[in-house]
Amino acid sequence: MTVLNYSIAEDIFKRHPGYVRGVVTVCGVRNGPSPEPLQQLMREAEEALRGTVQPDAVAAHPRIAAWREAYRSFGANPGEFRSSVEAMARRVLRGQSLPAINTLVDIGNLVSLRHLLPAGSHAMDTLRGNIELRTASGREEFIPFGSDRMEHPLPGEIIFAEGDAVLVRRWTWRQANHTLTLQETMAVEFNVDGLPPASPADVDLACGEIAELVKRFCGGRIGRGLLSEAHPVMALPAEIFPPAL
């Protein structure tokens, strides 16, 4: 069986000191419609955010301001292209509730909202190549969620990619159709991103909550790792891939 790696390019850490990415892998997971207890946890997280962050202070929150500065560093206007966590926080602070999508997606959204850290899931059932967080050459291909139109990232933009197939543009901005987590997804990985002032311990805590929620609501065999400048590569569990590999 082929062993595939998950890595972060060295220059990401050089340009963004202290950055870490937590990874939670789940094999043999049972996904489906988000259950009522999970939706209630989402409502509680929304209310907690509304009680601690003012709508006009979102951009200044340290954990969101860090992402705005990171986006500026590779040429993305953070007012036009917002990190996933900022977009989510703004939606909640406008008085809107996050929609229930499916259990795995909602777990990622819940933990992201609780900790104000970008968090998201990727279906790994059909993965065929190594995956990497790196800067784009501009030749890569991206088909955004909800579209069939192909785009190319800008050279120097930070992307999450499988070869030349972009899974996420602008680091934590928008996901592709390629690895959407669907109700039929049986193997998945979650990413949790931390820029200072968020610490590795903060990211690890969020990953622990994801693991606990997945175990509670979806089952499966769960693994965890932390990608950092000291440990930029991890092997994905072989069982995450279909037998054809």
GUSE-554371 format. One record per residue (C-alpha): residue number from 1; residue in three letters; x, y, z. Coordinates in pm, 1 decimal. Layout:
N
+------+------+----------+----------+----------+
: resi : resn :        x :        y :        z :
+------+------+----------+----------+----------+
:  NUM :  ALA :        X :        Y :        Z :
...
+------+------+----------+----------+----------+
This chain:
245
+------+------+----------+----------+----------+
: resi : resn :        x :        y :        z :
+------+------+----------+----------+----------+
:    1 :  MET :      0.0 :      0.0 :      0.0 :
:    2 :  THR :    130.7 :    345.0 :    -91.2 :
:    3 :  VAL :    237.7 :    567.0 :    196.4 :
:    4 :  LEU :    145.7 :    930.5 :    142.7 :
:    5 :  ASN :    283.7 :   1228.1 :    330.4 :
:    6 :  TYR :    133.5 :   1548.4 :    461.7 :
:    7 :  SER :    384.3 :   1833.5 :    480.0 :
:    8 :  ILE :    431.7 :   2207.8 :    519.0 :
:    9 :  ALA :    697.2 :   2381.5 :    309.9 :
:   10 :  GLU :    992.0 :   2527.7 :    500.2 :
:   11 :  ASP :    940.1 :   2880.8 :    372.0 :
:   12 :  ILE :    596.0 :   2898.6 :    537.1 :
:   13 :  PHE :    759.5 :   2873.8 :    877.8 :
:   14 :  LYS :   1034.0 :   3117.7 :    784.1 :
:   15 :  ARG :    782.0 :   3378.8 :    675.2 :
:   16 :  HIS :    543.3 :   3311.7 :    965.1 :
:   17 :  PRO :    742.7 :   3224.4 :   1278.2 :
:   18 :  GLY :    554.1 :   3025.7 :   1536.8 :
:   19 :  TYR :    296.4 :   2890.5 :   1294.1 :
:   20 :  VAL :    163.8 :   2539.3 :   1363.9 :
:   21 :  ARG :   -104.1 :   2322.1 :   1206.7 :
:   22 :  GLY :   -283.6 :   2057.7 :   1406.5 :
:   23 :  VAL :   -409.0 :   1753.7 :   1216.1 :
:   24 :  VAL :   -677.2 :   1507.1 :   1325.1 :
:   25 :  THR :   -731.5 :   1201.4 :   1104.4 :
:   26 :  VAL :  -1035.1 :    974.3 :   1126.1 :
:   27 :  CYS :  -1084.5 :    643.1 :    947.1 :
:   28 :  GLY :  -1405.2 :    438.7 :    931.2 :
:   29 :  VAL :  -1609.4 :    739.9 :   1034.3 :
:   30 :  ARG :  -1989.9 :    750.7 :   1025.3 :
:   31 :  ASN :  -2103.9 :   1089.4 :    901.4 :
:   32 :  GLY :  -2459.5 :   1211.2 :    854.1 :
:   33 :  PRO :  -2700.7 :   1491.9 :    938.9 :
:   34 :  SER :  -2588.8 :   1699.7 :   1235.5 :
:   35 :  PRO :  -2765.3 :   1570.8 :   1551.8 :
:   36 :  GLU :  -2959.1 :   1805.4 :   1778.1 :
:   37 :  PRO :  -2706.7 :   1793.4 :   2067.2 :
:   38 :  LEU :  -2429.8 :   1907.0 :   1831.1 :
:   39 :  GLN :  -2644.3 :   2184.9 :   1691.9 :
:   40 :  GLN :  -2713.9 :   2298.2 :   2047.9 :
:   41 :  LEU :  -2339.4 :   2316.9 :   2114.2 :
:   42 :  MET :  -2308.4 :   2538.0 :   1806.6 :
:   43 :  ARG :  -2579.7 :   2772.9 :   1939.0 :
:   44 :  GLU :  -2397.3 :   2792.9 :   2273.0 :
:   45 :  ALA :  -2068.4 :   2877.8 :   2100.7 :
:   46 :  GLU :  -2241.0 :   3149.9 :   1900.6 :
:   47 :  GLU :  -2385.0 :   3306.9 :   2214.9 :
:   48 :  ALA :  -2048.4 :   3287.2 :   2389.5 :
:   49 :  LEU :  -1882.6 :   3473.7 :   2102.7 :
:   50 :  ARG :  -2152.2 :   3742.3 :   2100.4 :
:   51 :  GLY :  -2089.4 :   3791.1 :   2471.7 :
:   52 :  THR :  -1715.5 :   3843.3 :   2435.6 :
:   53 :  VAL :  -1649.7 :   4013.3 :   2098.9 :
:   54 :  GLN :  -1816.1 :   4329.5 :   1971.4 :
:   55 :  PRO :  -1912.5 :   4333.3 :   1602.2 :
:   56 :  ASP :  -1696.2 :   4639.4 :   1534.0 :
:   57 :  ALA :  -1393.2 :   4482.4 :   1705.7 :
:   58 :  VAL :  -1361.7 :   4160.7 :   1503.6 :
:   59 :  ALA :  -1062.0 :   4270.7 :   1296.2 :
:   60 :  ALA :   -874.3 :   4380.9 :   1606.9 :
:   61 :  HIS :   -912.6 :   4050.8 :   1792.7 :
:   62 :  PRO :   -556.5 :   3912.3 :   1826.6 :
:   63 :  ARG :   -638.4 :   3573.2 :   1675.9 :
:   64 :  ILE :   -808.4 :   3731.4 :   1375.6 :
:   65 :  ALA :   -566.8 :   4022.1 :   1335.6 :
:   66 :  ALA :   -284.5 :   3768.0 :   1298.8 :
:   67 :  TRP :   -456.0 :   3619.6 :    992.4 :
:   68 :  ARG :   -525.1 :   3960.2 :    841.7 :
:   69 :  GLU :   -154.2 :   4040.7 :    863.8 :
:   70 :  ALA :    -60.7 :   3701.1 :    718.1 :
:   71 :  TYR :   -292.3 :   3759.8 :    421.8 :
:   72 :  ARG :   -132.3 :   4099.0 :    358.1 :
:   73 :  SER :    208.9 :   3933.2 :    354.8 :
:   74 :  PHE :    125.9 :   3733.6 :     39.6 :
:   75 :  GLY :    -67.5 :   4010.7 :   -131.7 :
:   76 :  ALA :   -427.7 :   3930.7 :    -33.7 :
:   77 :  ASN :   -643.6 :   4218.8 :     85.6 :
:   78 :  PRO :   -793.4 :   4090.4 :    415.0 :
:   79 :  GLY :  -1094.2 :   4313.8 :    371.0 :
:   80 :  GLU :  -1176.2 :   4137.6 :     45.2 :
:   81 :  PHE :  -1045.3 :   3790.0 :    123.0 :
:   82 :  ARG :  -1124.0 :   3696.0 :    482.0 :
:   83 :  SER :   -988.0 :   3393.6 :    661.4 :
:   84 :  SER :  -1249.5 :   3129.8 :    731.3 :
:   85 :  VAL :  -1257.5 :   3210.0 :   1102.0 :
:   86 :  GLU :  -1307.5 :   3583.0 :   1045.4 :
:   87 :  ALA :  -1588.1 :   3522.2 :    795.6 :
:   88 :  MET :  -1756.3 :   3285.3 :   1040.6 :
:   89 :  ALA :  -1719.5 :   3521.3 :   1335.8 :
:   90 :  ARG :  -1861.3 :   3814.7 :   1139.6 :
:   91 :  ARG :  -2161.6 :   3608.1 :   1036.3 :
:   92 :  VAL :  -2235.7 :   3508.4 :   1394.7 :
:   93 :  LEU :  -2187.9 :   3863.0 :   1524.5 :
:   94 :  ARG :  -2441.8 :   3985.9 :   1269.2 :
:   95 :  GLY :  -2693.4 :   3770.4 :   1456.7 :
:   96 :  GLN :  -2697.8 :   3481.5 :   1210.5 :
:   97 :  SER :  -2672.4 :   3115.9 :   1312.3 :
:   98 :  LEU :  -2431.9 :   2882.9 :   1140.6 :
:   99 :  PRO :  -2615.6 :   2635.1 :    918.2 :
:  100 :  ALA :  -2614.6 :   2265.4 :    999.5 :
:  101 :  ILE :  -2430.5 :   2099.2 :    709.2 :
:  102 :  ASN :  -2332.0 :   1755.1 :    833.2 :
:  103 :  THR :  -2182.1 :   1621.0 :   1153.8 :
:  104 :  LEU :  -1813.6 :   1634.7 :   1056.6 :
:  105 :  VAL :  -1832.2 :   1980.1 :    899.4 :
:  106 :  ASP :  -2027.9 :   2112.6 :   1196.4 :
:  107 :  ILE :  -1771.8 :   1975.1 :   1441.4 :
:  108 :  GLY :  -1498.5 :   2170.1 :   1263.5 :
:  109 :  ASN :  -1709.8 :   2486.3 :   1262.6 :
:  110 :  LEU :  -1796.8 :   2448.1 :   1630.2 :
:  111 :  VAL :  -1435.5 :   2415.8 :   1739.6 :
:  112 :  SER :  -1325.9 :   2697.9 :   1511.3 :
:  113 :  LEU :  -1585.6 :   2926.6 :   1668.1 :
:  114 :  ARG :  -1503.4 :   2822.9 :   2023.6 :
:  115 :  HIS :  -1131.7 :   2894.6 :   1985.2 :
:  116 :  LEU :  -1129.8 :   3154.2 :   1703.5 :
:  117 :  LEU :   -886.7 :   2937.9 :   1510.0 :
:  118 :  PRO :   -931.6 :   2837.4 :   1144.8 :
:  119 :  ALA :  -1047.3 :   2475.5 :   1137.8 :
:  120 :  GLY :  -1184.0 :   2265.3 :    855.2 :
:  121 :  SER :  -1218.5 :   1911.9 :    727.9 :
:  122 :  HIS :  -1117.3 :   1736.9 :    406.6 :
:  123 :  ALA :  -1248.3 :   1406.0 :    278.2 :
:  124 :  MET :   -954.6 :   1176.9 :    209.1 :
:  125 :  ASP :  -1139.5 :    884.2 :     52.9 :
:  126 :  THR :  -1010.2 :    952.8 :   -299.5 :
:  127 :  LEU :   -669.7 :   1099.7 :   -222.3 :
:  128 :  ARG :   -398.1 :    979.5 :   -459.5 :
:  129 :  GLY :    -99.3 :   1204.7 :   -390.8 :
:  130 :  ASN :     93.3 :   1375.7 :   -114.0 :
:  131 :  ILE :    -68.7 :   1687.1 :     30.4 :
:  132 :  GLU :    120.7 :   2002.4 :    120.2 :
:  133 :  LEU :     75.8 :   2356.0 :    245.6 :
:  134 :  ARG :    303.4 :   2567.5 :     26.1 :
:  135 :  THR :    328.0 :   2876.0 :   -191.6 :
:  136 :  ALA :    171.8 :   2860.7 :   -536.2 :
:  137 :  SER :    355.7 :   2879.0 :   -866.6 :
:  138 :  GLY :     37.9 :   2998.4 :  -1037.2 :
:  139 :  ARG :      1.7 :   2696.3 :  -1264.5 :
:  140 :  GLU :   -208.0 :   2497.5 :  -1016.6 :
:  141 :  GLU :   -580.2 :   2440.4 :  -1073.6 :
:  142 :  PHE :   -862.8 :   2524.6 :   -834.8 :
:  143 :  ILE :  -1235.9 :   2460.0 :   -871.7 :
:  144 :  PRO :  -1406.4 :   2636.5 :   -580.3 :
:  145 :  PHE :  -1690.9 :   2492.7 :   -381.8 :
:  146 :  GLY :  -2020.8 :   2557.2 :   -557.5 :
:  147 :  SER :  -1864.6 :   2616.8 :   -899.3 :
:  148 :  ASP :  -1741.2 :   2423.7 :  -1202.3 :
:  149 :  ARG :  -1516.6 :   2704.9 :  -1322.7 :
:  150 :  MET :  -1143.2 :   2648.5 :  -1292.8 :
:  151 :  GLU :   -918.5 :   2916.6 :  -1143.6 :
:  152 :  HIS :   -545.0 :   2952.2 :  -1091.1 :
:  153 :  PRO :   -395.5 :   3080.8 :   -766.7 :
:  154 :  LEU :   -168.0 :   3381.3 :   -780.8 :
:  155 :  PRO :    206.0 :   3312.3 :   -770.4 :
:  156 :  GLY :    324.2 :   3336.6 :   -411.1 :
:  157 :  GLU :    -20.4 :   3276.3 :   -263.8 :
:  158 :  ILE :    -27.6 :   3016.8 :     14.1 :
:  159 :  ILE :   -225.0 :   2709.0 :    -88.1 :
:  160 :  PHE :   -309.7 :   2363.8 :     42.3 :
:  161 :  ALA :   -263.3 :   2125.4 :   -247.8 :
:  162 :  GLU :   -247.9 :   1770.2 :   -373.4 :
:  163 :  GLY :      9.6 :   1804.6 :   -649.0 :
:  164 :  ASP :   -125.2 :   2077.3 :   -877.1 :
:  165 :  ALA :   -482.8 :   2037.2 :   -751.7 :
:  166 :  VAL :   -556.6 :   2314.2 :   -501.9 :
:  167 :  LEU :   -765.0 :   2204.6 :   -204.4 :
:  168 :  VAL :   -774.0 :   2547.7 :    -34.9 :
:  169 :  ARG :   -678.9 :   2889.6 :   -171.7 :
:  170 :  ARG :   -527.0 :   3168.4 :     37.2 :
:  171 :  TRP :   -430.4 :   2939.1 :    324.4 :
:  172 :  THR :   -763.9 :   2935.4 :    508.3 :
:  173 :  TRP :   -994.0 :   3115.3 :    266.5 :
:  174 :  ARG :  -1193.8 :   2892.2 :     31.7 :
:  175 :  GLN :  -1212.1 :   2515.9 :    -19.9 :
:  176 :  ALA :  -1230.7 :   2328.8 :   -349.0 :
:  177 :  ASN :  -1494.3 :   2078.2 :   -451.5 :
:  178 :  HIS :  -1226.6 :   1807.8 :   -457.5 :
:  179 :  THR :  -1220.6 :   1716.7 :    -86.4 :
:  180 :  LEU :  -1555.0 :   1838.4 :     44.1 :
:  181 :  THR :  -1671.2 :   1643.6 :    349.1 :
:  182 :  LEU :  -2002.8 :   1483.4 :    253.1 :
:  183 :  GLN :  -2247.5 :   1264.3 :    441.0 :
:  184 :  GLU :  -2100.1 :    957.3 :    270.7 :
:  185 :  THR :  -1741.3 :   1047.6 :    363.2 :
:  186 :  MET :  -1570.2 :    763.3 :    552.0 :
:  187 :  ALA :  -1215.0 :    898.4 :    591.3 :
:  188 :  VAL :  -1139.7 :   1257.6 :    681.7 :
:  189 :  GLU :   -870.9 :   1486.0 :    815.2 :
:  190 :  PHE :   -919.8 :   1808.9 :   1009.0 :
:  191 :  ASN :   -677.3 :   2101.0 :   1001.0 :
:  192 :  VAL :   -650.8 :   2351.9 :   1285.8 :
:  193 :  ASP :   -426.3 :   2651.2 :   1216.1 :
:  194 :  GLY :   -246.4 :   2859.5 :   1473.3 :
:  195 :  LEU :    -52.1 :   3182.9 :   1427.2 :
:  196 :  PRO :     84.2 :   3366.8 :   1731.8 :
:  197 :  PRO :    -54.8 :   3470.1 :   1973.0 :
:  198 :  ALA :   -221.2 :   3127.6 :   1945.2 :
:  199 :  SER :     25.7 :   2872.3 :   2080.8 :
:  200 :  PRO :     88.6 :   2507.3 :   1992.2 :
:  201 :  ALA :    -91.2 :   2419.0 :   2315.9 :
:  202 :  ASP :   -394.9 :   2618.9 :   2202.6 :
:  203 :  VAL :   -400.8 :   2432.3 :   1872.0 :
:  204 :  ASP :   -354.6 :   2096.7 :   2043.6 :
:  205 :  LEU :   -644.8 :   2174.3 :   2277.9 :
:  206 :  ALA :   -871.2 :   2247.2 :   1981.5 :
:  207 :  CYS :   -759.6 :   1923.7 :   1813.2 :
:  208 :  GLY :   -842.3 :   1733.2 :   2131.1 :
:  209 :  GLU :  -1194.0 :   1875.2 :   2126.6 :
:  210 :  ILE :  -1238.5 :   1771.6 :   1763.3 :
:  211 :  ALA :  -1123.7 :   1419.7 :   1848.7 :
:  212 :  GLU :  -1365.4 :   1399.3 :   2143.0 :
:  213 :  LEU :  -1659.8 :   1528.1 :   1940.1 :
:  214 :  VAL :  -1587.8 :   1292.4 :   1649.5 :
:  215 :  LYS :  -1566.1 :    999.5 :   1890.1 :
:  216 :  ARG :  -1895.2 :   1103.0 :   2051.8 :
:  217 :  PHE :  -2096.4 :   1164.6 :   1737.4 :
:  218 :  CYS :  -1926.7 :    969.9 :   1454.5 :
:  219 :  GLY :  -1699.3 :    698.4 :   1589.3 :
:  220 :  GLY :  -1405.4 :    583.0 :   1382.1 :
:  221 :  ARG :  -1033.1 :    540.4 :   1446.4 :
:  222 :  ILE :   -877.2 :    872.1 :   1537.4 :
:  223 :  GLY :   -519.4 :    994.2 :   1510.1 :
:  224 :  ARG :   -357.5 :   1330.1 :   1587.2 :
:  225 :  GLY :    -42.8 :   1517.4 :   1492.4 :
:  226 :  LEU :    107.8 :   1865.4 :   1501.7 :
:  227 :  LEU :    298.3 :   2004.9 :   1204.5 :
:  228 :  SER :    557.4 :   2266.6 :   1297.9 :
:  229 :  GLU :    894.9 :   2398.1 :   1189.4 :
:  230 :  ALA :   1057.8 :   2121.4 :   1394.9 :
:  231 :  HIS :    825.3 :   1852.8 :   1253.3 :
:  232 :  PRO :    700.7 :   1964.1 :    908.6 :
:  233 :  VAL :    604.8 :   1619.0 :    773.3 :
:  234 :  MET :    374.3 :   1340.5 :    886.9 :
:  235 :  ALA :    264.7 :   1017.9 :    722.7 :
:  236 :  LEU :   -108.7 :    977.5 :    670.2 :
:  237 :  PRO :   -250.7 :    652.0 :    808.3 :
:  238 :  ALA :   -252.6 :    382.4 :    541.4 :
:  239 :  GLU :   -607.9 :    277.0 :    628.2 :
:  240 :  ILE :   -736.6 :    617.2 :    520.9 :
:  241 :  PHE :   -697.9 :    514.7 :    157.1 :
:  242 :  PRO :   -907.1 :    273.0 :    -47.9 :
:  243 :  PRO :   -771.5 :    -81.2 :   -105.2 :
:  244 :  ALA :   -686.8 :      0.3 :   -469.8 :
:  245 :  LEU :   -380.3 :    184.6 :   -345.0 :
+------+------+----------+----------+----------+
